[in-house]
Amino acid sequence: MGCTLEHQRPANAQQPSLQASADTTIRRYGLKSGRLVSAFHRPGQAAPDTTVFIFDDFGRRERSEQSYTLVVGNNQPVRVRTVLIRNGRKVHTLNVERKTAHTSVVGATTREPFVDFMGLSPAELEALHVRRIGVDTVAGLPCDVFAINDPERDIVGTYHVWKNLPIQTDVTINGSRMLITPVEIQSDIDVAPSLFVIPPGYRTYTE
């Protein structure tokens, strides 16, 4: 969505990845704060899911919230809401329905959860089968275009990145296409600090 591309895939924290980042206190984005609302298109969906990504302090604090429909077996569809927060080096994963929160630390027990394209060195990009292929315009914004062609993980596609913020993603993973398109982009907005902490009433678990 800010983008949490493949952030749920387990991996060794020492290996380079699209989530790899330099020190999280540096300026990750070219904006002090922002809000990106995206449509998340999945195969077989009648309507896209919605993702809201919010950041502050140039990316030191980030929040990704996704609402989607989950169908298990022959049961009725259920609306699910997930929230992932990074505040400094702490990462909070919230289960909104169960009111639980799991906390980990970047570099100790978990990797950086959000994509940092500009924070990756050329060697890291090459190791990930990612390369910058040019520029393009999305929603009237000038974007750097990164392509991925990773046969090991069966991922191919493109990321359109504006001020280091991936605003459009079109990738195919294991034969299934995921298309994320921008719906609304707001920049340099006032952001409530409460968005980046665990809400009251949640049971917390820490690694």
DRENDO-1510 file (C-alpha; in Angstrom, 1 decimal, always signed):
<recs>
REC; n; res; u; v; w
REC; 1; MET; +0.0; +0.0; +0.0 .
REC; 2; GLY; +1.6; +1.1; +0.9 .
REC; 3; CYS; +2.0; -2.4; +0.2 .
REC; 4; THR; +2.3; -5.5; +2.2 .
REC; 5; LEU; +3.3; -7.7; -0.7 .
REC; 6; GLU; +4.0; -11.2; +0.4 .
REC; 7; HIS; +4.6; -10.0; +4.0 .
REC; 8; GLN; +2.8; -13.1; +5.3 .
REC; 9; ARG; +5.2; -15.5; +3.6 .
REC; 10; PRO; +7.6; -17.0; +6.2 .
REC; 11; ALA; +11.3; -16.4; +5.5 .
REC; 12; ASN; +14.6; -16.2; +7.2 .
REC; 13; ALA; +15.1; -12.7; +8.6 .
REC; 14; GLN; +18.6; -12.5; +7.3 .
REC; 15; GLN; +17.7; -13.2; +3.7 .
REC; 16; PRO; +17.1; -10.2; +1.3 .
REC; 17; SER; +13.5; -9.7; +0.5 .
REC; 18; LEU; +11.1; -7.1; -0.9 .
REC; 19; GLN; +10.5; -6.2; +2.7 .
REC; 20; ALA; +14.1; -5.6; +3.5 .
REC; 21; SER; +14.8; -2.1; +4.7 .
REC; 22; ALA; +17.5; +0.2; +5.9 .
REC; 23; ASP; +17.2; +1.6; +9.4 .
REC; 24; THR; +13.5; +2.2; +10.0 .
REC; 25; THR; +14.2; +5.7; +11.4 .
REC; 26; ILE; +15.2; +7.1; +8.1 .
REC; 27; ARG; +12.9; +8.8; +5.7 .
REC; 28; ARG; +11.3; +6.0; +3.8 .
REC; 29; TYR; +8.8; +8.0; +1.7 .
REC; 30; GLY; +9.1; +11.3; +0.0 .
REC; 31; LEU; +6.1; +12.6; +2.0 .
REC; 32; LYS; +5.7; +13.3; +5.7 .
REC; 33; SER; +2.4; +11.5; +5.8 .
REC; 34; GLY; -0.2; +10.0; +3.6 .
REC; 35; ARG; -3.3; +7.8; +3.1 .
REC; 36; LEU; -3.7; +5.4; +0.2 .
REC; 37; VAL; -7.0; +3.6; -0.4 .
REC; 38; SER; -6.7; +0.7; -2.9 .
REC; 39; ALA; -8.9; -1.8; -4.6 .
REC; 40; PHE; -7.5; -5.4; -4.3 .
REC; 41; HIS; -8.7; -7.5; -7.2 .
REC; 42; ARG; -8.5; -11.3; -6.7 .
REC; 43; PRO; -9.5; -14.1; -9.1 .
REC; 44; GLY; -13.1; -15.1; -9.0 .
REC; 45; GLN; -14.2; -12.0; -7.0 .
REC; 46; ALA; -17.5; -10.3; -7.8 .
REC; 47; ALA; -16.1; -7.1; -6.3 .
REC; 48; PRO; -12.6; -6.1; -5.2 .
REC; 49; ASP; -11.5; -6.0; -1.6 .
REC; 50; THR; -10.4; -2.7; +0.0 .
REC; 51; THR; -7.0; -1.8; +1.5 .
REC; 52; VAL; -6.2; +1.4; +3.4 .
REC; 53; PHE; -2.6; +2.3; +4.0 .
REC; 54; ILE; -1.6; +5.2; +6.3 .
REC; 55; PHE; +1.8; +6.4; +7.2 .
REC; 56; ASP; +3.3; +9.3; +9.3 .
REC; 57; ASP; +6.8; +10.7; +10.1 .
REC; 58; PHE; +8.1; +9.8; +6.6 .
REC; 59; GLY; +7.2; +6.2; +7.1 .
REC; 60; ARG; +8.5; +5.6; +10.6 .
REC; 61; ARG; +4.9; +4.7; +11.5 .
REC; 62; GLU; +2.8; +2.7; +9.1 .
REC; 63; ARG; -0.7; +1.0; +9.2 .
REC; 64; SER; -2.3; -1.3; +6.7 .
REC; 65; GLU; -5.9; -2.3; +7.1 .
REC; 66; GLN; -7.6; -4.7; +4.8 .
REC; 67; SER; -11.3; -5.7; +4.6 .
REC; 68; TYR; -12.2; -8.8; +2.6 .
REC; 69; THR; -14.8; -11.6; +2.3 .
REC; 70; LEU; -13.8; -15.1; +3.6 .
REC; 71; VAL; -15.7; -18.2; +2.5 .
REC; 72; VAL; -14.9; -21.5; +4.3 .
REC; 73; GLY; -16.5; -24.7; +2.9 .
REC; 74; ASN; -20.2; -24.3; +2.4 .
REC; 75; ASN; -20.6; -21.6; +5.1 .
REC; 76; GLN; -21.9; -18.2; +4.4 .
REC; 77; PRO; -19.4; -15.5; +3.4 .
REC; 78; VAL; -17.9; -13.6; +6.4 .
REC; 79; ARG; -16.4; -10.1; +6.2 .
REC; 80; VAL; -12.9; -10.1; +7.8 .
REC; 81; ARG; -10.8; -7.1; +8.8 .
REC; 82; THR; -7.1; -7.3; +9.4 .
REC; 83; VAL; -4.7; -4.6; +10.6 .
REC; 84; LEU; -0.9; -4.5; +10.5 .
REC; 85; ILE; +0.9; -1.7; +12.3 .
REC; 86; ARG; +4.6; -0.8; +12.4 .
REC; 87; ASN; +5.6; +1.8; +15.0 .
REC; 88; GLY; +9.4; +2.3; +14.9 .
REC; 89; ARG; +10.8; -1.2; +15.1 .
REC; 90; LYS; +7.7; -2.8; +16.6 .
REC; 91; VAL; +5.2; -4.6; +14.5 .
REC; 92; HIS; +1.7; -5.3; +15.7 .
REC; 93; THR; -0.6; -7.7; +14.0 .
REC; 94; LEU; -4.2; -7.2; +15.1 .
REC; 95; ASN; -7.1; -9.7; +14.9 .
REC; 96; VAL; -10.0; -7.3; +15.0 .
REC; 97; GLU; -12.7; -9.9; +15.5 .
REC; 98; ARG; -10.9; -11.6; +18.4 .
REC; 99; LYS; -9.5; -8.4; +19.9 .
REC; 100; THR; -6.0; -9.9; +20.0 .
REC; 101; ALA; -2.6; -8.3; +19.1 .
REC; 102; HIS; +0.7; -10.0; +18.4 .
REC; 103; THR; +3.8; -7.9; +18.7 .
REC; 104; SER; +7.3; -8.6; +17.3 .
REC; 105; VAL; +10.4; -6.5; +16.6 .
REC; 106; VAL; +12.0; -5.9; +13.2 .
REC; 107; GLY; +15.4; -7.4; +13.0 .
REC; 108; ALA; +15.0; -9.5; +16.1 .
REC; 109; THR; +12.0; -11.8; +15.5 .
REC; 110; THR; +10.6; -10.5; +12.2 .
REC; 111; ARG; +11.3; -8.8; +9.0 .
REC; 112; GLU; +10.3; -5.4; +7.9 .
REC; 113; PRO; +6.6; -5.9; +6.9 .
REC; 114; PHE; +6.3; -3.2; +4.2 .
REC; 115; VAL; +8.0; -2.9; +0.9 .
REC; 116; ASP; +10.9; -0.5; +0.6 .
REC; 117; PHE; +12.0; -0.5; -3.0 .
REC; 118; MET; +14.3; +2.4; -2.8 .
REC; 119; GLY; +15.9; +1.0; +0.3 .
REC; 120; LEU; +17.1; -2.1; -1.5 .
REC; 121; SER; +20.6; -2.1; -3.0 .
REC; 122; PRO; +21.1; -3.0; -6.6 .
REC; 123; ALA; +22.6; -6.3; -5.4 .
REC; 124; GLU; +19.5; -7.1; -3.3 .
REC; 125; LEU; +17.2; -6.2; -6.2 .
REC; 126; GLU; +19.2; -8.5; -8.5 .
REC; 127; ALA; +19.1; -11.3; -6.0 .
REC; 128; LEU; +15.3; -11.0; -5.9 .
REC; 129; HIS; +15.0; -11.0; -9.6 .
REC; 130; VAL; +13.7; -7.4; -9.4 .
REC; 131; ARG; +14.8; -4.6; -11.7 .
REC; 132; ARG; +13.8; -1.1; -12.4 .
REC; 133; ILE; +12.5; -1.0; -16.0 .
REC; 134; GLY; +11.4; +2.7; -16.5 .
REC; 135; VAL; +8.8; +5.2; -15.6 .
REC; 136; ASP; +5.1; +5.5; -16.1 .
REC; 137; THR; +2.1; +7.5; -14.8 .
REC; 138; VAL; -0.6; +6.2; -12.6 .
REC; 139; ALA; -3.5; +8.4; -11.3 .
REC; 140; GLY; -1.6; +11.4; -12.7 .
REC; 141; LEU; +1.5; +10.6; -10.6 .
REC; 142; PRO; +5.0; +9.9; -12.1 .
REC; 143; CYS; +6.1; +6.4; -11.0 .
REC; 144; ASP; +9.2; +4.3; -11.1 .
REC; 145; VAL; +8.3; +0.9; -12.5 .
REC; 146; PHE; +9.9; -2.2; -11.0 .
REC; 147; ALA; +9.5; -5.6; -12.6 .
REC; 148; ILE; +9.8; -9.0; -10.9 .
REC; 149; ASN; +10.4; -12.3; -12.6 .
REC; 150; ASP; +11.2; -14.9; -10.0 .
REC; 151; PRO; +10.9; -18.5; -11.2 .
REC; 152; GLU; +11.8; -19.9; -7.8 .
REC; 153; ARG; +8.8; -18.4; -6.1 .
REC; 154; ASP; +6.7; -18.3; -9.3 .
REC; 155; ILE; +6.1; -14.6; -9.2 .
REC; 156; VAL; +6.0; -12.3; -12.2 .
REC; 157; GLY; +4.7; -8.8; -12.6 .
REC; 158; THR; +5.2; -5.1; -12.0 .
REC; 159; TYR; +5.1; -2.5; -9.2 .
REC; 160; HIS; +4.4; +1.2; -9.9 .
REC; 161; VAL; +6.2; +3.2; -7.2 .
REC; 162; TRP; +5.6; +6.9; -6.4 .
REC; 163; LYS; +7.9; +8.6; -3.8 .
REC; 164; ASN; +8.8; +5.0; -2.7 .
REC; 165; LEU; +5.1; +4.3; -2.2 .
REC; 166; PRO; +3.8; +1.3; -4.3 .
REC; 167; ILE; +0.5; +2.7; -5.6 .
REC; 168; GLN; -0.2; +0.0; -8.2 .
REC; 169; THR; +0.7; -3.7; -8.2 .
REC; 170; ASP; +0.1; -6.2; -10.9 .
REC; 171; VAL; +1.6; -9.6; -10.1 .
REC; 172; THR; +0.9; -13.2; -10.8 .
REC; 173; ILE; +1.8; -15.6; -8.0 .
REC; 174; ASN; +1.6; -19.4; -8.5 .
REC; 175; GLY; -0.7; -18.7; -11.5 .
REC; 176; SER; -3.1; -16.4; -9.7 .
REC; 177; ARG; -3.2; -12.7; -10.6 .
REC; 178; MET; -3.3; -10.0; -7.9 .
REC; 179; LEU; -4.1; -6.5; -9.1 .
REC; 180; ILE; -4.0; -3.6; -6.7 .
REC; 181; THR; -5.1; -0.2; -8.0 .
REC; 182; PRO; -5.3; +3.2; -6.3 .
REC; 183; VAL; -8.7; +4.6; -5.5 .
REC; 184; GLU; -7.7; +7.6; -3.4 .
REC; 185; ILE; -4.4; +9.2; -2.5 .
REC; 186; GLN; -4.0; +11.9; +0.1 .
REC; 187; SER; -0.6; +13.4; +1.0 .
REC; 188; ASP; +0.8; +15.4; +3.9 .
REC; 189; ILE; -2.3; +14.9; +6.1 .
REC; 190; ASP; -2.8; +15.1; +9.9 .
REC; 191; VAL; -2.6; +11.5; +11.3 .
REC; 192; ALA; -3.8; +10.5; +14.7 .
REC; 193; PRO; -1.1; +8.9; +16.8 .
REC; 194; SER; -3.7; +6.4; +18.1 .
REC; 195; LEU; -3.7; +4.7; +14.7 .
REC; 196; PHE; -0.3; +3.2; +15.3 .
REC; 197; VAL; -0.8; +1.7; +18.8 .
REC; 198; ILE; -2.8; -1.3; +20.0 .
REC; 199; PRO; -6.3; -0.2; +20.8 .
REC; 200; PRO; -7.6; -0.6; +24.4 .
REC; 201; GLY; -9.2; -3.9; +25.3 .
REC; 202; TYR; -7.0; -6.1; +23.2 .
REC; 203; ARG; -5.2; -9.1; +24.6 .
REC; 204; THR; -1.5; -8.8; +23.6 .
REC; 205; TYR; +1.1; -11.5; +22.9 .
REC; 206; THR; +4.8; -10.7; +22.4 .
REC; 207; GLU; +7.7; -12.6; +20.8 .
</recs>
